[in-house]
Amino acid sequence: MVDTLNVELPGLDCGLCGYRTCTELQQRLAHSPKLLERCIHLSKDRVQTVSPPEVPPDGATKSPGRAARPAGGPAVLPVLAGGAAPTWHDSLGREFDFYLEHFPEDRGPREIILPHNPLITRELAVCRGDILIGRPLGMSCGCPITHCGVATEVDLRTGVIVWCVTGPLGPRQHGFKDLGYYIAEGYEGLVRETRCELKVGLRYFFQPRMCMLQWRHSGLVNYLNRDSAGYQVRLEGLWIG
């Protein structure tokens, strides 16, 4: 029998269990041990991922079609719990350039989206504070995971919505408005860890810190501002992979 009080959770904060963070799930295990079954990352039936490629002795990492980039390049404000070094590889072994965190004041990653039918924003009378679900489809993202979030800005004229992506617990408990398929137009967030210099106008591979799949994304940086916490960035032209 598994000791749920001392079990080590993965720390991915993916939200698939219905809680925003692994810490929240851990706190509830003392009273509800069966909640541990919700963690797919501890399941024996989960799909095994490819191990990240080995890093050459000179500290450089390589991937097909990209120039080698020093792993010890110009890092910006590296912050990692426990002092561990980042691997700069996603769950499929693909390298990326930086982690994208959400702003401290936000409930989750900030995403700018447009429903495939922009009229849905008006038909559903979407307003700030609404709990929404939808899936990014097509070239803009193609993520296989249904996203859940809370609307923070709504433009009824264009249909554009800014929301903070959260886990599925809110929709389960309080209901939701279903946007159907949507286009992910951009991300805004905070960069505390990067292995390269960031510049406006360049495209980078990045990994959203709270991505449920731990997959790398690609985006063009079109806004960059440095403060005491790191770099505030806006990325558009999003791809996955």
Secondary structure as UniProt FT lines:
FT   TURN            4..6
FT   TURN            16..17
FT   HELIX           22..29
FT   TURN            30..31
FT   HELIX           33..38
FT   HELIX           40..42
FT   TURN            44..45
FT   TURN            57..58
FT   STRAND          60..63
FT   TURN            64..65
FT   STRAND          66..70
FT   TURN            71..72
FT   HELIX           81..83
FT   TURN            91..92
FT   STRAND          98..101
FT   TURN            104..105
FT   STRAND          110..115
FT   HELIX           119..123
FT   TURN            124..125
FT   TURN            128..129
FT   STRAND          131..136
FT   HELIX           138..140
FT   STRAND          147..154
FT   TURN            156..158
FT   STRAND          161..166
FT   HELIX           169..174
FT   STRAND          177..191
FT   TURN            200..201
FT   STRAND          203..208
FT   TURN            209..210
FT   TURN            212..213
FT   STRAND          217..227
FT   TURN            228..229
FT   STRAND          230..240
//
